[in-house]
Amino acid sequence: MKIPRPTRPTVPVLAKGKTDTGRCWVYVRDDRPFGGAGPPAAMFYYSRDRQGEHPQAHLAGYSGILQADAYDGYNRLYLADRKPGPVTEAACWVHARRPFFAMADLDENARRKAAGKKEIPLSPIAIEVVRRIDVLFEIERSINGKTAEERLGVRHRLSRPLVDDLRLYLQEQAAKLSRGHDLGKAISYMLKRWAAFTLFLEDGRVCISNNAAERGLRGISLGRKSWLFCGSDRGGERAAAMYSLIVTAKMNGVDPQA
C-alpha cells in the first residue's frame, strides 16, 4: 500500500489589474522511510480555490492511509461508507509541534536579546511539549529506512510509553487552560485527533510527519520569487504538470534538465 501525503501551497494567478490566489495541491508518495520498493513520486494539481471537492476528486479511486493536516476538505475521505473504501487519517506531528514551538523558541529569544529587542514570552508547558515531541523524532531518525516490522518493534518498545505519557501530560495541562488560550488550542488540536496522531504506533509504514510533501513543494516556494504568477488557469494546470515531472525526477535521482 502506498501512503500519499498532501499539502496545498498558494499560487498567485493573474487577474484584471491584480492577482487572485490559486491553489496547488501536492500529493507525495515516498516509501523509502520503511524500505518500500515502490519508486517515489509527486503529483501536482491546480485549482482556483481550496474547496474540499478537489482532494475528493484527486483521490476518488484511492483507499488506504492519507497523511495530512487537519484541513476540513479531507473529512469526506474519512467517512466509513465512502467508495471504494474509507481513507484512514495519519496526522502530522510537525504540524502539531509548530504552535508549541512558537511559544518555546529559546534560540529566537537569545537572538532578540542579543539584538536589544523585546523578548517573546515563553511557556514552560510549550517547552516541555516540544522537548517530548523531539525525543519521538530522535527515535524516528534511528529507524529511518528500516522495514515496517522493525520500525514498529522499536516504536512499541520506545515510543509508545512516551506517547502515552505525553497524552496524560496534555490532558492535565488542558484542564488548567481556557479554551481560547493559544496553548489550549494547540493541545486540543492534538487530543481531538489522537487516533490519527498515534496511527504510527500501529503501522510501521506510517511516518510521524508530512515532511515528504513539504519538501515536494519547495520548488513552488522558491519559484514564486522568480515567475511571480501564473498567467491563467491553463497556465496553472501546465505548471502543475511540469512540477509533477520535475519533482518526481528529482526524487528518483534523475536530473530533470538533462
URNORUR-V328142 format. One record per residue. PSI is psi in whole degrees, -180 to 180 (none if undefined). OMEGA is omega in radians with two decimals (none if undefined). Layout:
psi=[PSI;PSI]
omega=[OMEGA;OMEGA]
//
This chain:
psi=[133;141;103;148;114;158;170;77;158;154;132;138;130;133;-180;111;9;-172;142;168;109;-179;136;116;128;125;124;134;124;103;1;-34;-29;24;23;151;-17;137;144;153;154;137;127;140;148;145;159;-21;-177;32;150;-17;-24;-55;-29;-37;-42;-37;25;-35;10;141;145;-141;137;122;117;177;-169;28;129;-25;-16;-11;-39;-22;-25;2;139;-32;13;143;139;3;161;155;134;127;131;118;162;121;-22;-43;-39;-36;-32;-51;-33;-42;-35;-27;11;19;86;-38;-41;-40;-37;-40;-41;-42;-42;-31;1;19;163;134;152;135;125;151;122;-33;-46;-41;-41;-41;-45;-43;-43;-41;-38;-32;-39;-40;-34;-41;-42;-39;-32;-18;8;129;-11;168;161;-39;-42;-43;-44;-39;-45;-41;-42;-38;-41;-44;-40;-47;-36;-41;-42;-43;-38;-41;-44;-43;-45;-42;-41;-42;-37;-34;-19;-8;151;156;-29;-8;138;-39;-40;-38;-42;-39;-43;-39;-41;-48;-35;-23;32;-37;-39;-37;-27;9;-29;-18;-10;-19;115;-13;-22;130;163;-2;163;27;-26;-43;-38;-40;-34;-26;4;-38;-38;-45;-41;-40;-33;-23;-19;-48;-5;-53;163;139;-21;177;-38;-37;-38;-39;-40;-42;-41;-41;-42;-41;-37;-46;-46;-48;-40;-42;-48;-39;-24;13;22;131;110;-30;-40;none]
omega=[3.10;-3.10;3.09;3.11;-3.06;2.90;-2.97;3.10;3.10;3.04;3.09;-3.12;-3.08;3.06;-3.08;3.07;-3.10;2.98;3.00;3.11;3.05;-3.10;3.05;-3.12;-3.08;3.08;-3.08;2.99;3.13;-3.08;-3.07;3.13;3.11;3.06;-3.14;-3.08;-3.10;3.13;3.12;-3.13;3.07;3.12;-3.11;3.04;3.12;2.98;-3.13;-3.13;-3.08;-3.12;-3.11;3.14;-3.10;3.10;3.09;3.10;-3.13;-3.05;-3.05;-3.10;-3.03;2.92;-3.07;-3.10;3.08;3.12;-3.01;3.02;-3.02;3.11;-3.06;-3.10;3.11;-2.94;-3.11;3.09;-3.04;-3.12;-3.07;-3.08;-3.13;3.06;0.13;3.12;-3.12;3.03;3.13;-3.09;2.97;-3.08;-3.08;-3.12;3.07;3.09;3.14;-3.07;-2.98;-3.12;3.07;-3.11;3.12;3.13;-3.07;-3.02;-3.13;-3.12;3.13;3.11;3.09;3.12;3.13;-3.14;3.13;-3.13;3.14;3.14;3.12;-3.12;3.11;3.08;-3.12;-3.12;3.07;3.12;3.14;3.12;-3.14;3.13;3.12;3.13;-3.12;3.12;-3.13;3.07;3.10;3.12;3.08;3.10;-3.13;3.12;-3.11;-3.10;3.14;3.13;3.10;-3.11;3.13;-3.13;3.11;3.13;-3.11;3.13;3.12;3.14;3.12;-3.07;-3.01;-3.00;-3.05;3.11;3.13;3.13;3.10;3.12;3.12;3.13;3.10;3.14;3.14;3.12;3.12;-3.12;-3.14;-3.13;-3.10;-3.02;3.04;-3.12;-3.09;3.14;-3.12;3.12;3.09;3.11;-3.14;3.11;3.14;3.12;-3.12;-3.04;-3.14;-3.08;-3.00;3.12;3.13;3.13;-3.08;3.12;-3.13;3.09;-3.13;-3.05;-3.08;3.12;-3.05;3.01;3.13;3.11;3.10;-3.03;3.12;3.11;3.12;3.11;-3.11;-3.08;-3.14;-3.13;3.12;-3.12;3.12;-3.08;-3.12;3.11;-3.09;-3.04;2.97;-3.12;2.96;-3.09;-3.11;3.07;3.10;3.08;3.09;3.12;3.10;3.13;3.14;3.12;-3.14;3.11;3.11;-3.14;-3.04;-3.09;3.09;3.11;-3.13;-3.13;-3.13;3.09;3.14;3.12;-3.08;3.10;3.13;none]
//
